[in-house]
């Protein structure tokens, strides 16, 4: 199978490349090699290479920055996926588009289903929701995977940020009233590959970690794991829980964004065991 990967230099892109089947052909692209916001460029690239499948891991993910860069976020998160969907349908390629838990407003108190009402409360979530709709409106056979709190040994993420801050600060205050499911990017990549192999029906699917926690609880587990691996440079760091209201940010975040995974579990997919993943990821994170 020939697969076109966009966003190849992001967390998910890196992990997808790491586990990509050796007997498949991968066209890994970043924004310089393929600008997904340029419809003509997308059409010409796909017409030339004729991939059997397209995995869109490209996204504008700077949640706070997006509040000031709406146009750029919209182009990458909404226009880009639309362009890929149009071309994928035209040239008969499967399409997997990666979305986010931030399409929900977080007012629910039990896990979100795929068909629950979306109501994003920030620009990032809004543009990602438009991207979902654009994909499915233009190509009903496309797959949209919503995931959450992604981390890996690559790029910038919460795990790396916590480890880095712990080296220079005696105390950290971490939000304790936002709940979500940490998800290891390799597990997302594995799920995408399984979906391509099994020719899964188009639509929206939720995929995330197996246990929900707050950011404070996630940070606590990160430090406990680093200690267990003897990789914690600051053994005496103090972490304190705070409320979202005590830590205002430019973009609002949903307080509850736990995703229901029953739909993919029925297809034989297993949730991301993020506790186990931390044991693998933490020794491989390079702190500049």
RODO-2510 file (C-alpha; in nm, 4 decimals, decimal comma):
residues 288
     n   res          X          Y          Z
     1     x     0,0000     0,0000     0,0000
     2     x     0,1237     0,3477    -0,0868
     3     x     0,0419     0,6012     0,1879
     4     x     0,0725     0,9787     0,1779
     5     x     0,1452     1,1233     0,5217
     6     x     0,1061     1,4960     0,5891
     7     x     0,2499     1,6602     0,8999
     8     x     0,5386     1,4141     0,8930
     9     x     0,7508     1,6205     1,1340
    10     x     0,4905     1,6421     1,4097
    11     x     0,4519     1,4037     1,7035
    12     x     0,2089     1,1724     1,5296
    13     x     0,3955     1,1993     1,2003
    14     x     0,7239     1,0918     1,3585
    15     x     0,5592     0,7996     1,5371
    16     x     0,3743     0,6942     1,2229
    17     x     0,7037     0,6818     1,0341
    18     x     0,8649     0,4782     1,3137
    19     x     0,6129     0,1939     1,2910
    20     x     0,5248     0,2111     0,9223
    21     x     0,5201    -0,1368     0,7588
    22     x     0,8413    -0,2092     0,5714
    23     x     0,6561    -0,3659     0,2801
    24     x     0,4417    -0,0523     0,2236
    25     x     0,5484     0,2666     0,0486
    26     x     0,5431     0,5924     0,2457
    27     x     0,5286     0,9448     0,1027
    28     x     0,6104     1,1513     0,4106
    29     x     0,5569     1,5249     0,3622
    30     x     0,5807     1,8415     0,5664
    31     x     0,4395     2,1845     0,4794
    32     x     0,7378     2,2665     0,2574
    33     x     0,6941     1,9549     0,0469
    34     x     0,3150     1,9776     0,0339
    35     x     0,1161     2,2838     0,1378
    36     x    -0,2230     2,1307     0,2138
    37     x    -0,3827     2,4776     0,2184
    38     x    -0,3132     2,5046    -0,1560
    39     x    -0,5889     2,3116    -0,3309
    40     x    -0,4161     2,2996    -0,6689
    41     x    -0,0902     2,1777    -0,5150
    42     x    -0,2764     1,9032    -0,3274
    43     x    -0,4608     1,7921    -0,6398
    44     x    -0,1436     1,7842    -0,8490
    45     x     0,0594     1,5985    -0,5846
    46     x    -0,2033     1,3287    -0,5396
    47     x    -0,2624     1,3032    -0,9151
    48     x     0,1109     1,2493    -0,9643
    49     x     0,1753     1,0000    -0,6845
    50     x    -0,1645     0,8260    -0,6688
    51     x    -0,1471     0,7060    -0,3063
    52     x    -0,3815     0,4294    -0,1936
    53     x    -0,4364     0,6139     0,1341
    54     x    -0,3803     0,9574     0,2852
    55     x    -0,3185     1,0200     0,6557
    56     x    -0,3589     1,3832     0,7554
    57     x    -0,1526     1,4428     1,0680
    58     x    -0,0917     1,8089     0,9785
    59     x    -0,2522     2,0625     1,2096
    60     x    -0,2170     2,4033     1,3697
    61     x    -0,2067     2,3022     1,7369
    62     x    -0,0939     2,6145     1,9283
    63     x    -0,4171     2,6548     2,1246
    64     x    -0,3531     2,9990     2,2777
    65     x    -0,1720     3,1385     1,9751
    66     x    -0,4646     3,0406     1,7528
    67     x    -0,6772     3,3031     1,9256
    68     x    -0,4615     3,5672     1,7525
    69     x    -0,3922     3,3724     1,4326
    70     x    -0,7418     3,2664     1,3312
    71     x    -0,6781     3,2887     0,9584
    72     x    -0,3700     3,0664     0,9687
    73     x    -0,5335     2,8147     1,2029
    74     x    -0,8403     2,8047     0,9773
    75     x    -0,6321     2,7480     0,6636
    76     x    -0,4384     2,4574     0,8152
    77     x    -0,7166     2,2982     1,0211
    78     x    -1,0161     2,3549     0,7918
    79     x    -0,9131     2,4394     0,4351
    80     x    -0,6268     2,1878     0,4255
    81     x    -0,8395     1,8876     0,5253
    82     x    -1,1062     1,9941     0,2747
    83     x    -0,8478     1,9999    -0,0046
    84     x    -0,7251     1,6535     0,0906
    85     x    -1,0804     1,5161     0,1054
    86     x    -1,1671     1,6496    -0,2407
    87     x    -0,8522     1,5032    -0,3942
    88     x    -0,8806     1,1745    -0,2042
    89     x    -1,2303     1,1201    -0,3372
    90     x    -1,1308     1,2235    -0,6899
    91     x    -0,8390     0,9799    -0,7045
    92     x    -1,0026     0,7006    -0,5006
    93     x    -0,7687     0,7089    -0,2019
    94     x    -0,8680     0,6253     0,1544
    95     x    -0,8452     0,9236     0,3888
    96     x    -0,7795     0,9315     0,7637
    97     x    -0,8024     1,2758     0,9222
    98     x    -0,6933     1,3363     1,2827
    99     x    -0,9035     1,5673     1,4999
   100     x    -0,9359     1,6588     1,8656
   101     x    -1,1372     1,6388     2,1868
   102     x    -1,1430     2,0201     2,1839
   103     x    -1,4416     2,0154     1,9471
   104     x    -1,6465     1,9706     2,2680
   105     x    -1,7183     2,2382     2,5287
   106     x    -1,6461     2,0170     2,8306
   107     x    -1,9807     2,0640     3,0047
   108     x    -2,0607     1,6927     3,0073
   109     x    -1,9838     1,4713     3,3070
   110     x    -1,9502     1,1355     3,1284
   111     x    -1,7494     1,0374     2,8194
   112     x    -1,8338     1,2024     2,4887
   113     x    -1,9767     0,9872     2,2103
   114     x    -1,8934     1,0409     1,8439
   115     x    -2,2403     1,1782     1,7703
   116     x    -2,2627     1,4116     2,0705
   117     x    -2,3223     1,7773     1,9963
   118     x    -2,0010     1,9684     1,9338
   119     x    -1,9557     2,3177     2,0718
   120     x    -1,5905     2,4303     2,0639
   121     x    -1,4964     2,7103     2,3024
   122     x    -1,1719     2,8241     2,1404
   123     x    -1,0406     2,8971     1,7902
   124     x    -0,8361     2,5772     1,7756
   125     x    -1,1402     2,3629     1,8507
   126     x    -1,3586     2,5669     1,6179
   127     x    -1,1219     2,5313     1,3212
   128     x    -1,0725     2,1603     1,3873
   129     x    -1,4497     2,1092     1,3920
   130     x    -1,4856     2,2895     1,0591
   131     x    -1,2119     2,0597     0,9301
   132     x    -1,4073     1,7514     1,0382
   133     x    -1,7214     1,8741     0,8641
   134     x    -1,5284     1,9714     0,5510
   135     x    -1,3747     1,6261     0,5277
   136     x    -1,6987     1,4328     0,5713
   137     x    -1,9074     1,6713     0,3594
   138     x    -1,6689     1,6252     0,0676
   139     x    -1,5847     1,2576     0,1176
   140     x    -1,8310     1,0490     0,3190
   141     x    -1,5969     0,7471     0,3115
   142     x    -1,3262     0,9366     0,5020
   143     x    -1,2328     0,8449     0,8589
   144     x    -1,2054     1,1144     1,1263
   145     x    -1,0239     1,0141     1,4444
   146     x    -1,0667     1,2393     1,7466
   147     x    -0,7949     1,1999     2,0068
   148     x    -0,6724     1,3879     2,3140
   149     x    -0,3749     1,5006     2,5235
   150     x    -0,1205     1,3546     2,2790
   151     x     0,2349     1,2924     2,3980
   152     x     0,5438     1,1161     2,2671
   153     x     0,9229     1,1266     2,2716
   154     x     0,9080     1,3833     1,9902
   155     x     0,8337     1,7547     1,9747
   156     x     0,6755     1,9635     2,2466
   157     x     0,4141     1,8107     2,4722
   158     x     0,3038     1,8072     2,8357
   159     x     0,5426     1,5281     2,9388
   160     x     0,8451     1,7098     2,7994
   161     x     0,7299     2,0420     2,9448
   162     x     0,6915     1,8968     3,2941
   163     x     1,0336     1,7290     3,2880
   164     x     1,1971     2,0445     3,1572
   165     x     1,0343     2,2725     3,4153
   166     x     1,1240     2,0341     3,6971
   167     x     1,4929     2,0928     3,6270
   168     x     1,4798     2,4627     3,7087
   169     x     1,1841     2,5207     3,9395
   170     x     1,1401     2,4104     4,3009
   171     x     0,7617     2,4248     4,2759
   172     x     0,4987     2,3867     4,0025
   173     x     0,1285     2,4663     4,0127
   174     x    -0,0754     2,2397     3,7839
   175     x    -0,4420     2,2603     3,6874
   176     x    -0,6495     1,9950     3,8618
   177     x    -1,0035     2,0550     3,7319
   178     x    -0,9549     1,9808     3,3616
   179     x    -1,0034     1,6109     3,2894
   180     x    -0,8944     1,4172     2,9826
   181     x    -0,7243     1,1024     2,8561
   182     x    -0,3507     1,1170     2,7779
   183     x    -0,2754     0,9328     2,4534
   184     x     0,0570     0,8006     2,3250
   185     x     0,1093     0,9020     1,9620
   186     x     0,2439     0,5568     1,8663
   187     x    -0,0871     0,4035     1,9746
   188     x    -0,2757     0,6479     1,7519
   189     x    -0,0460     0,5544     1,4629
   190     x    -0,1059     0,1822     1,5242
   191     x    -0,4816     0,2403     1,5250
   192     x    -0,4648     0,4302     1,1959
   193     x    -0,2652     0,1484     1,0342
   194     x    -0,5144    -0,1115     1,1592
   195     x    -0,8002     0,0927     1,0164
   196     x    -0,6269     0,1088     0,6784
   197     x    -0,5478    -0,2626     0,6818
   198     x    -0,9042    -0,3568     0,7751
   199     x    -1,0762    -0,1110     0,5403
   200     x    -1,2840     0,0394     0,8205
   201     x    -1,6065     0,2181     0,7280
   202     x    -1,5927     0,5983     0,7063
   203     x    -1,7144     0,8233     0,9857
   204     x    -1,6004     0,9655     1,3198
   205     x    -1,4143     0,7525     1,5739
   206     x    -1,2809     0,8351     1,9199
   207     x    -0,9388     0,7063     2,0243
   208     x    -0,7568     0,7980     2,3455
   209     x    -0,5934     0,6754     2,6648
   210     x    -0,7453     0,4084     2,8862
   211     x    -0,7736     0,6207     3,2021
   212     x    -0,8792     0,9808     3,2478
   213     x    -0,6917     1,2136     3,4795
   214     x    -0,6454     1,5827     3,5513
   215     x    -0,3332     1,7668     3,4354
   216     x    -0,2166     1,7624     3,7989
   217     x    -0,2631     1,3855     3,8216
   218     x    -0,0875     1,3401     3,4877
   219     x     0,2071     1,5502     3,6082
   220     x     0,2222     1,3495     3,9313
   221     x     0,2428     1,0266     3,7317
   222     x     0,5117     1,1706     3,5024
   223     x     0,7330     1,2611     3,7993
   224     x     0,6647     0,9305     3,9757
   225     x     0,7648     0,7407     3,6614
   226     x     1,0784     0,9510     3,6147
   227     x     1,1696     0,8796     3,9780
   228     x     1,1114     0,5079     3,9276
   229     x     1,3465     0,5181     3,6287
   230     x     1,6043     0,7191     3,8274
   231     x     1,5750     1,0027     3,5754
   232     x     1,4339     1,2705     3,8030
   233     x     1,7023     1,5364     3,8496
   234     x     1,5025     1,7335     4,1066
   235     x     1,3808     1,4844     4,3650
   236     x     1,2369     1,7554     4,5898
   237     x     1,0102     1,9357     4,3466
   238     x     0,6741     2,0336     4,4901
   239     x     0,3626     2,0279     4,2748
   240     x     0,0416     2,1928     4,3836
   241     x    -0,3067     2,1578     4,2332
   242     x    -0,4902     2,4724     4,1230
   243     x    -0,8212     2,5503     3,9551
   244     x    -0,8518     2,6696     3,5965
   245     x    -0,9915     2,9973     3,7300
   246     x    -0,6588     3,0610     3,9047
   247     x    -0,4627     3,0196     3,5816
   248     x    -0,6259     3,2287     3,3082
   249     x    -0,5171     3,1581     2,9496
   250     x    -0,5955     3,3336     2,6228
   251     x    -0,7961     3,0346     2,5006
   252     x    -1,0559     2,8617     2,7168
   253     x    -1,0143     2,4874     2,7680
   254     x    -1,2917     2,2312     2,8202
   255     x    -1,3057     2,1131     3,1804
   256     x    -1,4127     1,7650     3,0774
   257     x    -1,3054     1,6150     2,7458
   258     x    -1,3038     1,2415     2,8122
   259     x    -1,3839     1,0451     2,4959
   260     x    -1,5958     0,7292     2,4804
   261     x    -1,4032     0,4566     2,2938
   262     x    -1,6666     0,1844     2,2641
   263     x    -1,6996     0,2291     1,8873
   264     x    -1,3347     0,1500     1,8145
   265     x    -1,3177    -0,1183     2,0831
   266     x    -1,5914    -0,3039     1,8955
   267     x    -1,3532    -0,3025     1,5972
   268     x    -1,0846    -0,4721     1,8065
   269     x    -0,8822    -0,1611     1,8924
   270     x    -0,7308    -0,1243     2,2396
   271     x    -0,7112     0,2038     2,4280
   272     x    -0,3727     0,3671     2,4732
   273     x    -0,2020     0,2398     2,7894
   274     x    -0,0422     0,5736     2,8678
   275     x     0,1028     0,4637     3,2010
   276     x     0,3017     0,1941     3,0231
   277     x     0,3933     0,4368     2,7443
   278     x     0,5449     0,6822     2,9943
   279     x     0,8013     0,4172     3,0932
   280     x     0,9160     0,4043     2,7308
   281     x     0,8852     0,7723     2,6450
   282     x     1,0512     0,9443     2,9407
   283     x     1,4024     0,7961     2,8867
   284     x     1,3820     0,8971     2,5209
   285     x     1,2895     1,2609     2,5657
   286     x     1,5763     1,4977     2,4953
   287     x     1,5678     1,8078     2,7139
   288     x     1,7582     2,0903     2,5452
***
